[in-house]
Amino acid sequence: MIALGRMVSGLALWAAAFVVLYSLHGLGCALGWAQVEMFGITRAKAILLGSWIVLIAAQLVLLVWLLRRRETQLDRIGIAIGWIGLAATIVTGVPILAISSCV
Amino acid sequence: MKALRLHRDLTRIWESEPGWRGVFSSVSHTDLGKRFIVAAAVFFGIGGVLAMLIRAQLATPGSAFAGPEVYGQIFTMHGSIMMFLFAIPMLEGLAIYLLPKILGSRDLAYPRLTALGWWCYLFGGTIMILALLGGVAPDAGWFLYPPLSGKEYTPGVNSDVWLLGITFVEISAMCAAIEIVVTILKFRAANMSLTKMPIMAWYLLATAGMMVFGFPPLILGSILLEVERAFGWPFFQPELGGSPLLWQHLFWLFGHPEVYIIFLPAAGALSTIIPVMSRTPLIGYGAIVTAVMALAFLSFGLWVHHMFTTGIPHLALGFFSAASVLVAIPTAVQIFAWIGTIWAGRPKFTLPMYYIVGFFVVFVLGGLTGVMLAIVPFDQQAHDTAFVTAHLHYVLVGGFVFPMLAAAYYWMPHATGRTRVMRLGIAAFWLIFIGFNLTFLHMHLTGLLGMPRRVYTYPVEAGWTWLNLISSVGSFLQAFGFGLFAIDIALQRRIGNRSERDPWEAETLEWAMPIPPPQYNFASLPTIDSREPLTRDRALGADLAGGRGLLGRAVGNRRETLAVDMVTGTPEHVAILPGPSLVPLVTAMVIGGFFLSMLLSLYWLAPVFIVGTAIMVWRWAATTGTIRDPGPIEAGEGLVLPTSFAVGGSTAYWGSVLAAAANGTLFASLIFGYLFLRVVAPNWPPPGEYGLYLLEPGLITIGAILALVFARFGRHNFVRAKVGAVATALCLALSAAVLLVSGLRHLPGPTEHAFAAVSWMLTGYAIFSAMVGALIQLFASRRVASGHASAERPHGLRIAAVWSDYGAVVAIVVVWLLALSSAAL
């Protein structure tokens, strides 16, 4: 079971990242973060950007950990899934850069 | 001679009971799998007739064929039947029939659960069809959006039929999901590591995993909407702090993964059939497994693309739009792997290949329009038009029906032991293929010209007349095609010639058994050293039939199969499976009693059936296990293995873990619902005075922690096990009582505001979970007393701990969530 969990960990972390970003977005809009400025942008955007960067960093750390073991095909599939998790975390967060947070 | 004797002995052990009793008590995965498939096909026929009625109505403008009320029932039932009574049960049936055979096992992990799932499906589906015949079928669309489906706009039982009937059927889906996961992970051939599994098993593992986490949100949504309709708890009423959007979230949290739940098993069939028909190994096994896992996860991040026009902020739409586009990539990886396999091989253009080519054309078109709809501005133009109707049919018919038709022809010789008799299948294919495209290709244009979905008529001036007429003609062509297909299959079943054992020269284990398959599948179980065992050893089937594998003997009436390590496939223990039983049927009838009493508004009667269900489950569990330690078993080839009674990581334990995970998803969805309403819904905060309270949370926390501790009492010293189980049950029961008192003291009536409604729902769920944990711990204490649980056979206590731990954790989370959120109001 641990080996299976390791194999899908990249996508599991993407799922967690997705939930975090979507939840923070909903919460931020409800709490009025889009009306407060922070570092020259809205607080909502700043928090979402910061969270996105942390989540990408977490995916990178996970990927490095996965890359340390590549003995079996299951390990190699896990590494591929780690790359997918990283790419998916980057792509699904890109709208933060371009779209207003709470409109 | 040995082979014949072994066959007779194993048939005696594994066959269903004779006569009518056998019909009701069978737990054979082969029988039940076939029943699922046949019933799903019958429901497909009913859904197809409804589709013909839709097309008859829309063939001309201003048609007097059906009025809006009847038409509402027709299109709602068409969608509901196709999704819930055809597609999901068909994939379940395929998995139930096929899994043990491709994995080299004799049965599924929980034979009686398979039977329970079958009866729940049959009864739930029957309720739906009877409602249709009675003119009270659901009529608010297959996704039953409130407020249209609420009491105000649908005062009759129509919506209740959907909510209760579909939930009843979903019990079957949850049973199948847990069963499939555990079977794939534990019931494989010796040495069949995960990466030596047939590719179909990976697809089914991903599908079943998705079902475990995908179905609970819809089950929760159905419970909430039914409670709103029955008792007036305003979850979806904005004027009282609810929101109809909550239903949409819960529905599509299930609904979008559902598309992939339907597609993946069909894709598994394609990945199995294409290499066989191309006479070459599948290209990119590892890449396909990766793609399947990617689909399984990514598909949970798309649900809001069904809600692009609901006014959700643009950034949130951006998240879901990006994920919706991403999901096309793993799908494309599979498409290219299949094309590459055909390219690299020497394809035989047999009948399954016709349908596979049909799949490529239809599904790729559906996928491309899916990418179009994933783009927010386009979706906002095409939303709720016939364009979406065309898209979803290209995806679902292309991605499920065409592959299933290929699968039907591919595995029919296996199920019947017979070959096809005529060339009707080719004619059926062309009628279906041409008819389908004639119906739906230009329906994209109909949609882009502005025709909305679900309208019962349209004016001549709209300019959609000829487009609709062509669609209707095409749909009837399709119907003739499906009719011919049904005749072809029936003829093969009745008068086809005997087929040889492996007519396609396939390489997976299901072809290493006599066809049609005996109830025990394999007279002895294989040991695997490659992904294509029959390529390495064409005589494998004969060897296994001769008993030259593992467990190649019959012992008393014991139904034995092999359980292995989840990852490596190393033999771990011998699972002893239960035989025929009426308990699943009676349990399903009692559960059905609950649903019927709710449907008929006999609410006072419903608790009787809940108690009845608990009694049946208790009785069910009481018939398992043993009071003797059977000791290790000689399994053959020098292997000596313990039985399932003696090992902690038994299949029952893993089934409980998965059931708890599904339960946890439902709980998480409920918390999501609470937070969603609190953040998004209008008319918050609720009227009244609220504040922090600590007494009850403190008491419940102490009680729940004690339950967690007592549940571990017998772990190191079995003498204390019984005391620990009773004490755990007591702590949980007291926690449940305090939860009730806390609700009565601090919460307003559940009909006053959505806050109260959700809070009461959370409280009720926590009480229910704690009581389930308490009951199971009481059961465990009885098992210790009766000798069924012992220091050598402790897994019953481990299973009980899963449920009591769950109840304890839920109680703590709920009471603190409510206390703290009450303070923040």
Interface residues (C-beta under 8 A of the other chain):
Chain A: M1 A3 L4 M7 V8 L11 A12 W14 A15 F18 L21 Y22 H25 G26 L27 C29 A30 L48 T72 Q73 L74 R76 I77 A80 I81 I84 A88 V91 T92 G93 V94 P95 I96 A98 I99 S100 S101 C102 V103
Chain B: L185 L194 T195 G286 A287 V289 T290 M293 A294 A296 F297 L298 F300 G301 P313 H314 L315 A316 G318 F319 S321 A322 A323 L326 P330 M566 V567 F676 V679 V680
